[in-house]
Amino acid sequence: MNRYRILVVEDDHAIRNGLTDALTVSGYDVLPVKDGYDALNVIHAEDYDLALLDVVLPGASGFDLLRLIREDRATVPILMLTAKGAEADKVRGLKLGADDYVVKPFSLLEVLARIEAVLRRSPERPRTLDRVGLPEGYLDFPSRSLVLGEERIVLTTKEFDLARHLAANAGRIITREEILTRVWKMDPRLVETRSIDTTIARLREKMGKRNAAVIRTLRGQGYVWEETA
């Protein structure tokens, strides 16, 4: 079963542990980080499906982290933890792209409810995966390769990143604009590229005819990675 992974950045030891325990019991994978210094090394290197950020942190602030996450992961849901009465922090966070906020002191039930609500309404809810099964073989994420029987085919960076993004969002239409933003790291308003088509074609060729069928093209809409048993 694929589970959502939550990034928790909170410098208060007791609060961080409380959130980690509550989220784990509720079925989430948790990536706990103790301050803004460590978070700078984590936010681009790790995969996560939602970020829970304290505003006031040693090192980079929650607002700094919010900006950095939004630059790289435009649609990952972000919740901010703000102090009671800090109305300006709430407004600033929402303007910078936060999806919601929780006011301290808070109940763990409230945090869980807000996380569930944000994940439900999020247009993109990628899953954290180690491998994805194919009709013949599988995609192995740790080694960034395609395994077909005894053969292991190493994918290029773009091929792997594209396959991972499609597979992690299996069953959902992925537009070209989203691919440009999330995989190519480009602003789709400023660039036109056929490299997506070329990369899809190379990936399908390496996967083989039967496996390639899991990537379905929807003309004028984008691509769908068909879920397999």
Secondary structure, DSSP 8 states (H G I E B T S, - for coil): ----EEEEE-S-HHHHHHHHHHHHHTT-EEEEE-SHHHHHHHTTTS--SEEEEESS-SSS-HHHHHHHHHHH-TTS-EEEEEETT-HHHHHHHHHHT-SEEEEES--HHHHHHHHHHHHHH-S------SEEE-SSSEEETTTTEEEETTEEEE--HHHHHHHHHHHHTTTS-B-HHHHHHHTS---TTT---SHHHHHHHHHHHHH-HHHHTTEEEETTTEEEE----
